């Protein structure tokens, strides 16, 4: 399996337990981190990959 689908799967299924849990390690809300990661992942798709 190529790394692209693996990254998308990981981004879609990310949970708060996947992030560091040290005190003060999360400076932003989890929802914001999830949206940013999904935006970054989907912006890297080629237009033909989206159509397929």
Secondary structure, 3 states (H helix, E strand, C coil): CCHHHHHHHHHHCCCHHHCCCCCCCCCCCHHHHHHHHHHHHHHCCCHHHHHC
